[in-house]
Structures are given as structure tokens and as C-alpha cells.
């Protein structure tokens, strides 16, 4: 009897267990089947975002300035991660991460999280070899900049997500960025991608961007500027080279610079600042040609008109204006050649505010150069009704207003191309493309200014160190005291040289500015030699033959009629 009861009880327990298993199977197979099937599908298949390849940035000749290279990034799907004993520590070592920081990422509720972006191949291989479920790698693209610090301020850089953050990478981000794709991928039991089942959205590659820069001339410009800044222990330096007939920026350099391939710990924003475009400073004597050009255009003076330079000291409204080298009565062309502040001020004072302001505005001062570059400065040229007599006098020799190196280059291009102001561009101008321009100066006036500026680099001029054998050079030195605490610093200068060559048929315009050089501070000594080196190499690169008999002067090249503007425009296209 006792054994029969025990048998029935054991049978009852077996029956209940069987019923329990049956109920559980029914719950799994029927009630929870859709949920479990979806989880299994998610583990076996998943959608992968396919990054787009960013377009390349090229120089005018097709040399790469920014390219994208494939790299691996390590990710985790936290809900699916299954780590065995010691797996977390091994993964942390492979990724060079603290185990605690890694654990915090893996505990997130997000279905996808990056553990480390754009890792070396050895790291990606080490992670894959661990075989941890829910940990994988995905292909991305890392930006590489072959020119490094030489073209950093123009090209800029893109962030880890492939979005432009500086330079043309930012300015033309929409052009360079492609459209990411999406594909459905089958995975194995360890969460590793096995095969692509279908492409749900195709990838569209970004468009390439061809710049106006010539990487060879860019290198020459950067090295000349870098060596000048180092030699004079200057705070900074800026240099710009443009084609006066198309408005193309052929080179643009800043010192200090940075390497966009490794941006950490390189001085931060101060080194990344594109001073040639964003910093507007009082230009000093390199502005005097435009004061004289305004008077010439209005018929108020001629190159041989005599002006009394007050023997080195003149007072205007209770303020003193000095010349470094006192002079008496000299012709206007010698005002430019010898760089007289007093005579430039007197020529400005003979014009009314509106007239001088209108001409300076015509040369592009107070206006953005039009490159579309982030942070492009317009400089300061206050409205003429705000000027008093002393302010008009100081503007005549480049004080009381500000301009960037890029603005100065555009203004000198007007003198070089025969009187037409062109928009500047960082993109290459095609051989059949016509650049619309606005005539702001008569051809005869431009020719007279070119002849006067050629005297600056000749015997008796302030810019003899810019002279170049076989090529006529026209230019102007500048030495501007920097404003400080309501006045001007006694020991802080902006040294500059701006000009073009050859005078008979200008091919290049260049501007060199050196901020706070030590020891020497005159533009003719500090900046002119760098200008000479840049122009010499630039003319050779552009295959402009020397003319041993050339001494400067001569008419600028003919202009071509711009389509639909009614204004003459500079001949389009240029030699590379």
C-alpha cells in the first residue's frame, strides 16, 4: 500500500513536470514565438550604415591636398555583448582603454556605440581575434593631408565623422560630402559579418574639389615666409599670391601653422587662425599708391607734379605727422619711391572725404574679397562723413583703416591688370571661363601707377631688395606702427611688401606681411626679400621668360569684354 502511494506520487510529479514543460513549450512556440523570432532575426541580420567617401581636394594641376583612406572603427552592440571571464580586460588592453571606461560604454542601453574610432589595422585585427559576441569593426574613412602644414590654412580639415571643420573643407563641405548608404548583412553566432544580403541604399561619393592653388608655389611661399618669420623672430607672417587676370589665389600661407594630420597639442586656435584672410590690420605705406591713384584719376596731380614734404614734419589738427627721411619739394612719383607720409597725407587732404572713400572702396577696401572662405574679413573703412581732417590725412598713408593681406592683394591686382577689380577665388578658373570684373580705374592711370611703383625697387627706392634680374618689378614697401591703448606702440610694427611682376605684362601679384619683427622693422628689409623669392620662383613655375633689358614699366595686358556686364574684364584663364 505504501509503495503504491509512492508510485502514484512519483507519477503525479512526472505528469506535472511534463505538463509544465508542455506549457512552457507552448508559450515559447506560440505565445512568444514572434518576439523570439524577431530577436533571432536581429542577431542573424542587421542593417549597416555604409559611410560615403569624401571627395578629394586637389590643386590646380590635380595634385592631392586632401584624400580619404579606409580605416576600421571598433563598435559594440551592448544588448548583444557576451563577455566571458577575462574578456573585458583583454578587450580593454587591445583598445588601450581603462577597463572601467570600457565597462561604462558596454552598459549603455544604446543598440550601437563606438568603442574607438579609426584604429590602426593591428588594433582592429586584435579585437576581431578575441571573438567576443557583440563586438565588431566597421569600415570608415580617415582624411589625410599630403601637404601637411604647408597648405593647412587653406585646405583646413574634417572631423572624425567626415564633416568639414576648417578651411575649404568647411566652406565646400556640401560639395565634398557624399551620401551614406545602407546594406543588410548576415552575421554568425559570434556577431561577425558574414555576407551582404542586399543593398538597401547605394552610397554616393562626394565630388572632388579643384582649387586655384599651385602646390609648388604654395610650398615656395610657405617656406619663404617661415624662414623670414624665424629670422626676425616675428609674431606671425602672412603671404598671398594671386593671378591679377582671373582673381585666382595661387598661394596663401600663414606662420605659425599646424599639421592637420595630427592636430592635438599644436597650439590650438592661435595656430589654426588664417591670418591672411581673417586678420585686418592697418596696412601702412602699401596703401599710398591708392591715395595717389585716386588723385591721378581725378586729374588733381600728375606723376611730375611737385609736392612740398614740409622737411619731415607737418601738423594737422594739432597732431604731428613725420617722415623717416625729411624731404622738401619732390614730384609725386618720388612720393611713392621715397614713401613720404607727409606728401601722401597732403595728396589725401586735397581730396574731399567722399572722393577718397569712393576710390578706396572701388579698390575693395571695406569689402570682403569674395572667396567665401569662413571668417573672411572686410576690414574697416569708416563712412566718409565720420572722418575729420586728421583722419583723412592718416588714411592717406594707411593708418586709421584696416585691411587683410587678401584685400591688399586684390587691390594691387587692380593696378596690375589695367584697372579692373575682380572677385578673388580659391577655385580654379577654367580656360574658357570669363571672370566678370568692374572697372574702377582708367587704364592710363593704372599704367602710370605701375611705372611709379617700378621706381620703388630701383636705385633710390625703398624696395631695392625686391628687384629681380630679368624681370621688371613694381611694388611698395610698408612699415606700419601697430595701434596700442589709444595710440601707437613704439616697438611693434607690421612690415610689408606688395607688388607685381613683370611690369610689362603682369603675371603675379604678391603680398608679404610680417607681424612684429624683432631687430629690423622696415618693410623693404624684412618683407621685400621674401617677396622677391616668391615672385622669382612663381614666374619660373609659370614659365614666364626673363627679359634681360627690362627695367620695369610698360602697359598692362589688354582686357577682354566680360559677358553681360558692360564692363571690361581681365582675360580669363591662366597658365598653371
C-alpha positions as CSV (number, residue, x, y, z in Angstrom):
1,X,0.0,0.0,0.0
2,X,2.8,2.4,0.9
3,X,4.7,1.5,-2.2
4,X,1.6,2.1,-4.4
5,X,1.1,5.6,-2.9
6,X,4.7,6.5,-3.6
7,X,4.5,5.3,-7.1
8,X,1.3,7.3,-7.7
9,X,3.0,10.4,-6.2
10,X,6.1,10.0,-8.4
11,X,3.8,9.6,-11.4
12,X,2.0,12.7,-10.4
13,X,5.3,14.7,-10.2
14,X,6.3,13.4,-13.6
15,X,2.9,14.3,-15.1
16,X,3.1,17.8,-13.6
17,X,6.7,18.2,-14.9
18,X,5.6,17.1,-18.3
19,X,2.7,19.5,-18.2
20,X,5.0,22.3,-17.1
21,X,7.4,21.6,-20.0
22,X,4.4,21.4,-22.4
23,X,3.1,24.8,-21.2
24,X,6.5,26.3,-21.5
25,X,6.9,24.9,-25.0
26,X,3.5,26.2,-25.9
27,X,4.4,29.6,-24.5
28,X,7.7,29.7,-26.4
29,X,6.4,28.2,-29.7
30,X,3.1,30.0,-29.8
31,X,2.8,33.0,-27.4
32,X,6.4,34.3,-27.5
33,X,7.3,33.0,-31.0
34,X,7.0,36.3,-32.8
35,X,9.2,38.1,-30.2
36,X,11.8,35.4,-30.2
37,X,11.8,35.1,-34.0
38,X,12.4,38.9,-34.2
39,X,15.3,38.7,-31.7
40,X,16.8,35.8,-33.7
41,X,16.4,37.7,-36.9
42,X,18.1,40.8,-35.3
43,X,21.0,38.6,-34.2
44,X,21.4,37.0,-37.5
45,X,20.7,40.0,-39.7
46,X,21.4,43.7,-39.2
47,X,21.5,46.9,-41.2
48,X,24.9,48.5,-41.6
49,X,25.4,52.2,-42.4
50,X,27.9,52.5,-45.2
51,X,29.9,55.8,-45.0
52,X,30.4,57.8,-48.1
53,X,33.8,58.5,-49.4
54,X,34.5,62.3,-49.1
55,X,35.6,64.0,-52.4
56,X,39.3,64.8,-52.8
57,X,40.7,68.3,-52.6
58,X,43.1,68.9,-55.5
59,X,45.4,71.7,-56.5
60,X,45.1,73.4,-59.9
61,X,47.2,70.7,-61.5
62,X,45.5,67.8,-59.9
63,X,48.0,67.2,-57.1
64,X,46.1,65.9,-54.0
65,X,45.7,68.2,-51.0
66,X,43.2,66.1,-49.1
67,X,42.2,62.5,-49.6
68,X,40.2,59.8,-47.7
69,X,41.8,56.5,-46.8
70,X,39.8,53.4,-45.5
71,X,40.3,52.6,-41.8
72,X,38.5,50.4,-39.2
73,X,36.5,51.6,-36.2
74,X,35.6,49.3,-33.3
75,X,32.0,49.2,-32.1
76,X,29.8,47.4,-29.7
77,X,26.1,46.4,-29.7
78,X,25.7,46.5,-25.9
79,X,22.5,44.3,-25.7
80,X,24.2,41.5,-27.5
81,X,27.6,41.7,-25.8
82,X,28.5,38.4,-24.0
83,X,31.9,38.6,-22.3
84,X,33.5,35.6,-20.7
85,X,36.0,35.7,-17.9
86,X,38.9,37.9,-18.7
87,X,37.3,39.1,-22.0
88,X,36.7,42.6,-20.7
89,X,40.4,43.1,-19.6
90,X,41.7,41.6,-22.9
91,X,39.4,43.9,-24.9
92,X,40.5,46.9,-22.9
93,X,44.2,46.1,-23.5
94,X,43.6,45.7,-27.2
95,X,41.8,49.1,-27.4
96,X,44.3,50.8,-25.0
97,X,41.4,51.8,-22.7
98,X,40.7,51.7,-19.0
99,X,38.5,48.6,-18.1
100,X,36.2,50.9,-16.1
101,X,35.7,53.3,-19.0
102,X,35.1,50.3,-21.4
103,X,32.6,48.8,-19.0
104,X,30.6,52.0,-18.8
105,X,30.3,52.1,-22.6
106,X,29.2,48.5,-22.8
107,X,26.5,49.1,-20.1
108,X,24.8,51.7,-22.2
109,X,21.2,51.0,-23.4
110,X,22.1,52.1,-27.0
111,X,22.0,49.4,-29.6
112,X,25.2,50.7,-31.1
113,X,28.2,52.5,-29.6
114,X,31.7,53.2,-30.9
115,X,34.5,52.0,-28.6
116,X,37.3,53.5,-30.6
117,X,37.3,55.3,-33.9
118,X,39.7,54.9,-36.8
119,X,42.1,52.5,-35.3
120,X,45.4,51.1,-36.8
121,X,45.0,47.7,-38.6
122,X,46.8,45.9,-35.9
123,X,44.2,47.0,-33.3
124,X,41.3,46.0,-35.5
125,X,42.8,42.6,-36.0
126,X,43.5,42.1,-32.3
127,X,39.8,42.9,-31.5
128,X,38.5,40.6,-34.1
129,X,40.7,37.8,-32.9
130,X,39.1,38.0,-29.4
131,X,35.8,36.7,-31.0
132,X,33.6,38.5,-28.4
133,X,29.9,38.4,-29.3
134,X,28.5,41.9,-30.0
135,X,31.9,43.4,-30.6
136,X,32.9,44.2,-34.2
137,X,34.6,46.5,-36.6
138,X,33.2,48.7,-39.3
139,X,34.9,50.5,-42.2
140,X,35.2,54.3,-42.2
141,X,37.3,56.8,-43.9
142,X,40.0,59.0,-42.4
143,X,41.2,62.2,-44.0
144,X,44.8,62.6,-45.0
145,X,46.5,65.8,-45.9
146,X,49.7,65.3,-48.0
147,X,50.8,68.9,-47.9
148,X,50.6,69.0,-44.1
149,X,51.4,72.4,-42.5
150,X,52.2,74.0,-45.9
151,X,48.6,74.3,-47.1
152,X,46.8,73.8,-43.7
153,X,45.2,77.2,-43.5
154,X,43.6,76.9,-47.0
155,X,42.6,73.2,-47.0
156,X,41.6,73.1,-43.3
157,X,40.4,69.7,-42.0
158,X,37.4,67.5,-41.5
159,X,36.4,65.8,-38.2
160,X,36.3,62.1,-37.3
161,X,32.7,62.0,-38.7
162,X,33.9,63.4,-42.1
163,X,32.3,66.8,-41.6
164,X,34.4,69.8,-42.6
165,X,35.5,72.0,-39.7
166,X,38.1,74.4,-41.1
167,X,39.2,75.9,-44.4
168,X,37.8,74.8,-47.7
169,X,36.8,71.5,-46.0
170,X,34.2,73.6,-44.2
171,X,33.5,76.2,-47.0
172,X,32.8,73.4,-49.5
173,X,31.5,70.7,-47.2
174,X,28.3,70.2,-49.2
175,X,30.3,69.7,-52.4
176,X,32.8,67.3,-50.8
177,X,30.3,65.3,-48.7
178,X,28.7,62.3,-50.3
179,X,25.5,60.4,-49.2
180,X,25.9,57.4,-46.9
181,X,24.4,54.1,-47.9
182,X,22.8,51.2,-46.1
183,X,23.1,47.4,-46.5
184,X,21.5,44.3,-44.9
185,X,24.2,41.9,-43.5
186,X,24.0,38.4,-42.2
187,X,26.0,37.6,-39.1
188,X,27.4,34.4,-37.5
189,X,26.8,33.3,-33.9
190,X,29.7,35.5,-32.7
191,X,28.1,38.6,-34.2
192,X,30.7,38.8,-37.1
193,X,29.5,40.0,-40.5
194,X,29.4,37.1,-43.0
195,X,27.8,38.4,-46.2
196,X,25.7,41.2,-47.6
197,X,22.2,40.1,-48.4
198,X,21.2,43.3,-50.2
199,X,22.0,47.0,-50.6
200,X,19.1,49.0,-49.3
201,X,20.5,52.4,-50.2
202,X,23.5,53.0,-52.5
203,X,26.5,55.1,-51.5
204,X,27.1,58.4,-53.4
205,X,30.7,59.5,-53.4
206,X,31.4,63.2,-52.7
207,X,32.6,65.4,-55.5
208,X,36.2,66.3,-55.9
209,X,37.2,70.0,-55.5
210,X,39.9,71.5,-57.6
211,X,41.4,74.6,-56.1
212,X,43.2,77.6,-57.7
213,X,46.3,76.8,-55.6
214,X,49.5,75.7,-57.2
215,X,51.0,73.3,-54.6
216,X,54.6,74.0,-55.9
217,X,54.2,77.8,-55.5
218,X,52.4,77.2,-52.2
219,X,55.4,75.4,-50.9
220,X,57.8,78.1,-52.0
221,X,55.6,80.8,-50.4
222,X,55.3,79.0,-47.1
223,X,59.0,78.3,-46.9
224,X,60.0,81.9,-47.7
225,X,57.5,83.2,-45.1
226,X,58.5,80.6,-42.5
227,X,62.2,81.5,-42.8
228,X,61.5,85.2,-42.7
229,X,59.4,84.9,-39.5
230,X,62.1,82.7,-37.9
231,X,64.9,85.1,-38.9
232,X,63.3,88.2,-37.4
233,X,61.7,86.3,-34.5
234,X,58.3,87.7,-35.6
235,X,55.0,87.1,-34.0
236,X,53.4,85.9,-37.3
237,X,53.6,86.2,-41.1
238,X,51.1,86.2,-44.0
239,X,51.6,85.9,-47.7
240,X,49.2,85.8,-50.6
241,X,49.9,85.3,-54.4
242,X,47.1,85.9,-56.9
243,X,46.7,85.9,-60.7
244,X,45.7,89.5,-61.5
245,X,43.7,88.5,-64.6
246,X,41.5,85.8,-63.1
247,X,41.4,86.6,-59.4
248,X,42.7,83.1,-58.6
249,X,44.5,82.7,-55.3
250,X,47.6,80.7,-56.3
251,X,49.2,80.6,-52.9
252,X,48.2,81.6,-49.4
253,X,50.4,80.9,-46.4
254,X,50.4,81.7,-42.7
255,X,53.1,81.3,-40.0
256,X,52.7,79.8,-37.4
257,X,51.0,76.9,-39.0
258,X,49.9,73.4,-37.9
259,X,49.8,69.8,-39.2
260,X,46.1,68.9,-39.9
261,X,47.1,65.2,-39.8
262,X,47.8,65.5,-36.0
263,X,46.1,68.5,-34.5
264,X,46.4,67.7,-30.8
265,X,48.8,69.8,-28.8
266,X,49.9,72.1,-31.6
267,X,49.0,75.5,-30.1
268,X,45.2,75.3,-30.7
269,X,43.2,78.1,-32.3
270,X,46.1,80.5,-32.5
271,X,48.0,78.3,-35.0
272,X,44.8,77.5,-36.9
273,X,43.9,81.1,-37.5
274,X,44.1,82.0,-41.1
275,X,45.5,85.5,-40.6
276,X,45.9,86.3,-44.3
277,X,42.1,86.2,-44.7
278,X,40.6,86.9,-41.2
279,X,43.0,89.4,-39.7
280,X,42.6,93.0,-40.8
281,X,45.4,95.4,-39.8
282,X,46.4,99.0,-40.6
283,X,48.3,98.5,-43.9
284,X,50.6,101.5,-43.6
285,X,52.6,102.7,-46.7
286,X,51.4,99.9,-49.0
287,X,48.2,101.9,-49.2
288,X,49.9,105.1,-50.5
289,X,49.6,104.1,-54.2
290,X,45.9,104.0,-53.9
291,X,45.8,107.5,-52.5
292,X,47.9,108.7,-55.4
293,X,45.9,106.7,-57.9
294,X,42.7,108.5,-56.7
295,X,44.3,111.9,-57.2
296,X,45.6,110.9,-60.6
297,X,42.2,109.6,-61.7
298,X,40.6,112.8,-60.7
299,X,43.2,114.9,-62.6
300,X,44.4,116.6,-59.4
301,X,48.0,115.5,-59.9
302,X,50.3,114.1,-62.5
303,X,53.4,111.9,-61.8
304,X,55.6,115.0,-62.2
305,X,53.5,117.4,-60.0
306,X,55.7,118.9,-57.3
307,X,54.6,118.4,-53.7
308,X,56.3,120.0,-50.7
309,X,57.0,117.5,-48.0
310,X,57.5,120.0,-45.2
311,X,61.1,118.9,-44.4
312,X,59.9,116.0,-42.4
313,X,57.3,117.5,-40.0
314,X,53.7,118.6,-40.6
315,X,50.9,119.3,-38.1
316,X,47.2,118.6,-38.9
317,X,44.6,119.4,-36.3
318,X,47.2,119.6,-33.6
319,X,48.7,116.2,-34.5
320,X,52.2,115.7,-35.9
321,X,53.0,113.7,-39.0
322,X,56.6,112.7,-39.6
323,X,58.7,111.3,-42.4
324,X,61.5,108.9,-41.7
325,X,63.7,110.8,-44.1
326,X,62.9,114.6,-44.3
327,X,62.4,116.0,-47.8
328,X,61.5,119.3,-49.4
329,X,59.7,119.6,-52.7
330,X,59.5,116.4,-54.8
331,X,57.4,115.1,-57.7
332,X,54.5,112.7,-57.0
333,X,56.4,109.8,-58.4
334,X,59.1,110.4,-55.8
335,X,56.5,110.5,-53.1
336,X,55.9,106.8,-53.9
337,X,59.5,106.0,-54.5
338,X,60.7,107.5,-51.2
339,X,57.5,106.7,-49.3
340,X,56.7,110.1,-47.8
341,X,53.9,110.1,-45.2
342,X,53.6,113.9,-45.2
343,X,53.2,114.2,-49.0
344,X,50.8,111.2,-49.1
345,X,48.7,113.0,-46.4
346,X,48.8,116.3,-48.4
347,X,47.5,114.5,-51.5
348,X,44.8,112.9,-49.4
349,X,43.9,116.3,-47.9
350,X,43.5,117.8,-51.4
351,X,40.6,115.3,-52.0
352,X,37.3,115.5,-50.2
353,X,36.2,112.7,-48.0
354,X,33.6,111.2,-50.4
355,X,36.1,111.2,-53.3
356,X,38.9,109.4,-51.4
357,X,36.5,107.0,-49.7
358,X,34.8,106.2,-53.1
359,X,38.1,105.3,-54.7
360,X,39.4,103.2,-51.8
361,X,36.1,101.4,-51.8
362,X,36.5,100.8,-55.5
363,X,39.8,99.1,-54.9
364,X,38.0,96.7,-52.5
365,X,38.9,98.2,-49.1
366,X,36.0,97.8,-46.7
367,X,34.6,94.9,-48.8
368,X,35.0,91.2,-48.5
369,X,37.2,89.8,-51.2
370,X,34.5,87.3,-52.2
371,X,36.3,83.9,-51.8
372,X,33.5,82.6,-49.5
373,X,36.2,81.4,-47.0
374,X,35.0,81.1,-43.4
375,X,35.7,84.3,-41.4
376,X,36.8,86.4,-44.4
377,X,37.4,89.9,-43.2
378,X,36.1,93.1,-44.8
379,X,38.4,95.3,-42.9
380,X,37.4,98.8,-41.6
381,X,36.9,101.8,-43.8
382,X,34.5,104.0,-41.9
383,X,31.9,106.1,-43.8
384,X,33.4,109.4,-45.1
385,X,31.0,111.6,-43.0
386,X,32.8,110.3,-39.9
387,X,36.2,111.5,-41.0
388,X,37.8,114.6,-39.7
389,X,40.7,116.3,-41.4
390,X,43.4,114.5,-39.5
391,X,41.7,111.1,-40.1
392,X,41.6,111.8,-43.9
393,X,45.3,112.7,-43.7
394,X,46.3,109.4,-41.9
395,X,44.2,107.3,-44.2
396,X,46.2,108.7,-47.0
397,X,49.3,106.8,-45.7
398,X,47.4,103.7,-44.5
399,X,46.5,104.4,-40.9
400,X,43.0,104.8,-39.4
401,X,41.7,102.0,-41.6
402,X,42.4,98.2,-41.7
403,X,42.7,95.6,-44.4
404,X,43.7,91.9,-44.7
405,X,46.5,90.6,-46.8
406,X,44.0,89.2,-49.1
407,X,42.3,92.6,-49.6
408,X,45.6,94.2,-50.3
409,X,46.4,91.5,-52.9
410,X,43.1,92.2,-54.7
411,X,43.8,96.0,-54.7
412,X,47.2,95.5,-56.2
413,X,45.7,93.2,-58.8
414,X,43.6,96.3,-60.0
415,X,46.9,98.2,-60.7
416,X,48.4,95.1,-62.4
417,X,45.5,94.3,-64.7
418,X,44.8,97.7,-66.0
419,X,42.1,99.0,-63.6
420,X,39.6,96.2,-63.1
421,X,38.5,94.8,-59.7
422,X,37.9,91.1,-59.8
423,X,36.4,88.8,-57.2
424,X,39.1,86.6,-55.7
425,X,38.5,82.8,-55.8
426,X,40.0,79.7,-54.3
427,X,38.6,77.5,-57.1
428,X,40.4,77.0,-60.4
429,X,39.1,79.1,-63.2
430,X,38.6,77.1,-66.4
431,X,40.4,78.1,-69.6
432,X,37.1,79.1,-71.3
433,X,35.6,80.8,-68.2
434,X,35.2,84.6,-68.3
435,X,35.6,86.3,-65.0
436,X,33.2,89.3,-64.6
437,X,35.0,92.4,-63.4
438,X,34.3,96.0,-62.6
439,X,36.4,98.9,-63.9
440,X,37.4,101.1,-61.1
441,X,40.4,102.8,-62.6
442,X,41.4,104.1,-66.0
443,X,43.9,102.1,-68.0
444,X,46.2,105.2,-68.3
445,X,46.1,105.7,-64.5
446,X,47.0,102.1,-63.9
447,X,49.9,102.3,-66.3
448,X,51.2,105.5,-64.6
449,X,51.0,103.8,-61.2
450,X,52.8,100.7,-62.5
451,X,55.7,103.0,-63.7
452,X,55.8,104.8,-60.4
453,X,55.8,101.6,-58.4
454,X,58.7,100.2,-60.5
455,X,60.8,103.1,-59.2
456,X,60.4,101.8,-55.7
457,X,62.5,98.7,-56.5
458,X,65.1,100.7,-58.5
459,X,68.0,102.9,-57.3
460,X,67.0,105.3,-54.6
461,X,63.8,103.4,-53.9
462,X,62.8,101.8,-50.5
463,X,62.2,98.4,-52.0
464,X,65.5,97.6,-53.8
465,X,65.7,94.2,-52.2
466,X,62.6,93.2,-54.2
467,X,64.4,93.8,-57.5
468,X,64.6,90.7,-59.7
469,X,67.1,90.4,-62.6
470,X,65.5,90.0,-66.0
471,X,62.0,91.0,-64.8
472,X,60.5,94.4,-64.1
473,X,59.0,94.5,-60.6
474,X,56.6,97.1,-59.4
475,X,55.8,97.3,-55.7
476,X,55.6,99.2,-52.5
477,X,57.1,98.9,-49.0
478,X,55.1,99.3,-45.9
479,X,56.2,99.8,-42.3
480,X,53.2,100.5,-40.0
481,X,53.3,101.1,-36.3
482,X,50.7,99.0,-34.6
483,X,47.9,100.7,-32.6
484,X,48.0,100.1,-28.8
485,X,46.0,101.6,-26.0
486,X,44.6,104.6,-27.8
487,X,47.9,105.4,-29.6
488,X,50.7,103.6,-31.4
489,X,53.3,101.2,-30.0
490,X,56.9,102.4,-30.2
491,X,58.3,99.0,-30.8
492,X,55.6,97.0,-32.6
493,X,55.4,97.1,-36.4
494,X,53.8,95.5,-39.4
495,X,56.4,95.1,-42.1
496,X,55.1,94.6,-45.6
497,X,55.8,94.5,-49.3
498,X,53.2,94.3,-52.0
499,X,53.6,94.3,-55.8
500,X,53.5,92.5,-59.1
501,X,55.7,91.3,-62.0
502,X,56.6,91.5,-64.8
503,X,55.7,95.2,-65.1
504,X,55.3,94.9,-68.9
505,X,52.8,92.1,-68.6
506,X,52.0,91.2,-65.0
507,X,51.6,87.5,-64.3
508,X,51.7,87.5,-60.5
509,X,50.7,89.8,-57.6
510,X,52.1,89.0,-54.2
511,X,51.8,90.5,-50.7
512,X,54.0,89.6,-47.8
513,X,53.3,90.9,-44.2
514,X,55.4,90.2,-41.2
515,X,53.9,91.0,-37.8
516,X,56.1,92.4,-35.1
517,X,59.6,91.5,-36.4
518,X,62.5,92.0,-34.0
519,X,65.6,93.9,-34.8
520,X,64.8,95.3,-38.2
521,X,61.3,96.5,-38.9
522,X,61.3,98.3,-42.3
523,X,59.2,96.5,-44.9
524,X,62.0,97.0,-47.5
525,X,64.4,95.0,-45.4
526,X,62.1,92.4,-43.8
527,X,59.4,91.6,-46.3
528,X,60.9,92.6,-49.7
529,X,63.4,89.7,-49.8
530,X,60.7,87.1,-49.2
531,X,58.5,88.8,-51.9
532,X,61.5,88.6,-54.3
533,X,62.0,84.9,-53.6
534,X,58.3,84.1,-54.1
535,X,57.9,86.1,-57.3
536,X,61.1,84.6,-58.8
537,X,60.0,81.0,-58.3
538,X,56.4,81.8,-59.3
539,X,57.5,83.3,-62.6
540,X,59.7,80.3,-63.3
541,X,56.9,77.9,-62.5
542,X,54.6,79.8,-64.8
543,X,57.2,79.7,-67.5
544,X,57.4,83.5,-67.9
545,X,60.7,84.1,-69.7
546,X,63.1,86.8,-68.4
547,X,63.8,89.9,-70.4
548,X,67.4,91.0,-69.6
549,X,66.8,94.5,-70.8
550,X,63.6,95.0,-68.8
551,X,63.8,97.7,-66.2
552,X,60.1,98.0,-65.3
553,X,57.2,100.0,-66.6
554,X,55.2,99.2,-69.7
555,X,51.5,98.7,-70.4
556,X,49.4,96.0,-68.6
557,X,47.9,93.3,-70.8
558,X,44.7,94.0,-72.8
559,X,41.4,93.3,-71.2
560,X,38.6,91.3,-72.7
561,X,34.9,92.3,-72.6
562,X,33.0,90.4,-69.9
563,X,29.8,88.8,-71.0
564,X,26.7,90.6,-69.9
565,X,28.4,93.1,-67.6
566,X,29.1,96.0,-69.9
567,X,32.4,96.3,-68.0
568,X,35.8,95.3,-69.2
569,X,37.1,92.1,-67.5
570,X,40.6,90.7,-67.3
571,X,41.4,88.0,-69.8
572,X,40.3,84.7,-68.4
573,X,42.3,81.5,-67.8
574,X,45.9,81.3,-66.7
575,X,49.0,79.2,-67.1
576,X,49.4,76.6,-64.5
